[in-house]
Amino acid sequence: MGELFDALRQEADKRPNSNKRDERLREFLGDAGWKDLIKAAKDSSITNAVIHRVIKNKGFPISYTAIARLRQDLAKS
C-alpha cells in the first residue's frame, strides 16, 4: 500500500485516552466488578449493548463505541 494509506492505518489504530478510560472504569467498578467485566468481555453470549446498558445504568458515563473498543482489548488478554 501507499504511504498515505499506511499513515491513515496507523492513525486509525491509535486508541485515544483508552488508558484513562480503563483506569476510570476500573476504579468505578472496583476489583470484583472489573473481573466480572473481563469475564463478560470474553463471553460471546453477552453483547456489547448489554454491557453498555448495565455500566451506564450503574452511573458510569461511557459510549457504546468505547465499550466495543474496551471489550476488544479485554478479550485479547
N, C-alpha and C positions, 0 to 999 in steps of 0.2 A: 504494500500500500504506500501511498504518498506521505510526505512529511506532514501535510495538513491533517490528514486522517489520523496519523499517529498522535499528533498534538491533541486532537479532539478526543480520541480514545483515552488518552492519559488524563485529560481534564474530567471526562465523564466518570472515570474510575475513582476519582477523589470523593471521599465521603465527608462533606463539611460538618464540622462540630460533632462527629459521631462519638468521640471520646467524652465530650461534655455531656451529651445526651445520655450515654451509657452510665456515666457516673451519677448524674442526677436521678435517673430512673432507678439505679441500684440503691441509692440512698433512700429514695421514696419507698421502694418495695421491701427493703431490709434483706438480710441473708436468705431467709426461708422463701420469701417472695421471689427473689432473683433466681434461686434454684428451681422454683416452680416455673418461672418464665423460660428458663433454659430447657426444661423438660417439655414444655408446651411447644417451644420452637422446633423441637425435633420430632414432635408428634404430628404427622400429616393429617390426622383426622380433625385437628383444631386449626381453623382458618385464621388468616391474618385479621379478618373482620372481627372475629370473636375476641382475639387477643386485644385488638384496638379498643373495642367496645368496653371490655372489662377494665382495662387500665384507665381508660378515660372516665368510666363511671366511678372508679376509685378516687378520682380527683387529680390525676396527673395529665396535664395538657400535652398531647402528642399527636402528630398527624398519622394518618394511615400509612403514608409513604415511609415515614420514619420507622414505623413498626415493621413494615416489609423489609427495609434495609437491616434493621436490628435482627430480625428473625433470620435473615440470610447469613448474617455474621455469626450468630449464635449456633445455627445449625452446622456450620463448618467446624466449630470447635468441639 
